[in-house]
Amino acid sequence: MDFKKYCKTYFTDIIFKQYFEFTGREGRKVFWLFALNMTIINVILGYISAGFLSMILSILLFFPSLGLTVRRFHDINFSGWWTLLGFIPVIGAFFLVVFACIPGTDGENKYGPVVVDAVANKVEEPEVEDKK
């Protein structure tokens, strides 16, 4: 997978297309790659601007991150309200990491159908050039 497609699938689509999306399910791969991207960007911005830009980015991406976490809980057949565990100091983050590592339920659950990896199982349409 090229870098542009990777960034689009695992970062920008979550931010711009699913900004306030709290329904459905999301798999472990998308969740952890988004978390990895956020961590890398926050470290770079924190180093460049002594944390100011990193803080601004974290505030702007609060809702996409929250929505992604809710969808991840839906994938393991838990209510999105379990995300509130993350607000408990120290142990909350531990529980979120543990729950995020649990594989999703097989088959459809009450939150929707099984999540299919958008990149691995996507059939690409051939590009058609405009003939003028």
N, C-alpha and C positions, 0 to 999 in steps of 0.2 A: 504494500500500500504506500502510495506517495504521501509526502508530508502534508500537502494541501488537503487531500481527501481525509487524512487522519484528523487534522485540526477541525475541518468542517463537521465531521461525524461525531467526534468525541468532545468537542468544546463549543464551537459557535452555534451548532444546531440546538444544543441544550440551552444556551443563553438566549438566543433570539427567537427560536420557534417554540420553546417550551418554558418561557419566562415564568408564567403563573400556572403551569400545568401540574395539578396535584392528583390527577386520576390516571389509572392504568398501572402498568408495571415497567420496571427497568432492571436489566440484568446486572450481574456483578462487574462484567467487563466495562460497560459504559460508566458505571459508578466509580470504579477505581481509576480508570483513565482520566475521568474528569477531575477526581481528587488529585491525581498526580500532576495534571496540567496546572491546576490551581496552586499547588504547592510550589512548583517550579517558578511560575510567574510571580507569586508572592515573595519568594526568596530573592529573585532578581530585582523586583521593584523595591523591596525592603532594603536591599544593599545600595541601590542607586539613590533613593530618596530618604533614607533613614526611617523608613516605615510609613511615611505619609501616603504615598501612592498605593502602597499595599493595603492600607486601611481603607482608602477610598474604593479600591477594587473590591474588597471584601464586603463593604456596605452595598455597592451596586449589585453584586452577585449573590446577595443573601437569599433572595427569593428563588432564583434558579437552583441554588444549592439545596435549599429547603425542599423544593419540589422534587428534585432528584432523590433526596433521601426518603421522602414520603413514598415515591414510586418504588424505591428499593425495598422498603418495608412491605409494600403491597405484593412484591414478587415473592416474599417468603410467607405470604398470607397473614400478615399482621396489619393492624390498623395504622394509619399514618400518624395517629396521636402518639405512638411510641417514640416518634422523633423528639418529643419534649424531654426525653431522657438526656439528650445532649446538653440541656441547660443546667444539669446538675454538675457542679464542679468536680473534676477529676474522674469520678466513677462513671459519669454520664458519657464521656468520650470513649471510655473503655467499652461500655455496653454497645454504643453505636458501632464501633469497630467490629466487635464480636458478631452482632446481628448482620452487619454488611458482608461478612465472610460466609454466612450460611447460604448454601445453594438455594435457588428459587424452587418453588413447588413444581412438580411435574404436572403437565396438563393445565387446563383452565382452572382458575380459582375464582373466588367471588370478586376479584378486582380486574379480571380480564383474561384474555388468552395468553399463552406462553410467549415470552419475548424472544424474537429471533434476532440474531446479530445482524445489524443493518448492513455491515460491510461484507461479511463472509457469505451471506445468503442472498445478496442483492444481484439481480441480473442486470447488467449494464446494457443500456440501449446504445446501438452504434450512433455516432454523431453524423448528422446529415448536413452537408454543406449547402448553403444557399447558392443556387445557380441563377445568375442574372445575365 
